[in-house]
Amino acid sequence: MAAVTTLDRELVETYQRDGAVCVRGLFNPELVRLARQAIDAVLANPSELAIVASRPDDPGRFIEDFCNWQRIPLLEELVRKSPAAAAAGELMKASVVRFFHDHILVKEPGTRQHTPWHQDQPYYNVDGVQGCSMWLPVDPVSRSSTLELVAGSHRGPWFLPRTFLDNQAKWFPEGKLAELPDIHNARDRFPIVGWELEPGDAVFFHFLTLHASAGVEGPSRRRVLSLRFLGDDIVHAPRPWRTSPPFPGLESELPAGSAMNHPLFPVLWRA
């Protein structure tokens, strides 16, 4: 089981209200070093799911990779021993927390590519409200390059997911879900939150919380490990398209509407 932690009640209530919270110093220096080593191990040996999410003319490079915990021992060690699952469980007010997947996001120095505003859950193969992501940088992150979130957007609605570079609706059909509002060009109309972060600080947010981030400035590098967690009410929701990330063949083992009781999603924490 993952490490035990106890969060301030105010943090829990802020998460419940806003769908996003920053937990300062959650990871000690040893765990930050482990996270940094795990990210670098993935970069040195990327999976078949790895993508370059920046344009060819970008002076930097934005690299993403998914679902590596079963093949990178350092990453599995971190997933199982860190306080992240316990913190997610407390924030969600869950009684049990399963691991969903890992995601690394690395923006090399000078990367201009923004991560556009989006929700995570419409890209996934799960339904329910107790889904939580952790965003852990292993490099200092300025306020201008940090993860930004729209407080309260976890209450919905779902917005149509699109590809980040060419804006295509490859998941739900056009018109099936509401179109995302133009947050980028109307920032003052939305309650946007974000934090300058040091290694060890972790941002937790609901799967439906709208979020985005800018590029990175100058010589700075932004390596981030995101871990995703499932609470009590999350069930399998097979889609007729390739989800992000994909779990090929899972629909033959977990029927639609069933709990995520599968070796791919180990229980990490119980209340």
Secondary structure, 3 states (H helix, E strand, C coil): CCCCCCCCHHHHHHHHHHCEEEECCCCCHHHHHHHHHHHHHHHHCCCCCCEECCCCCCCCCEEEEECCCCCCHHHHHHHHHCCHHHHHHHHHCCCEEEEEEEEEEEECCCCCCCEEEECCHHHCCEECCCEEEEEEECCCECHHHCEEEECCHHHCCCECCCCCCCCCCCCCCCCCCECCCCCCCCHHHCCEEECCECCCCEEEEECCCCEEECCCCCCCCEEEEEEEEECCCCEECCCCCCCCCCCCCHHHCCCCCCECCCCCCCEEEEC
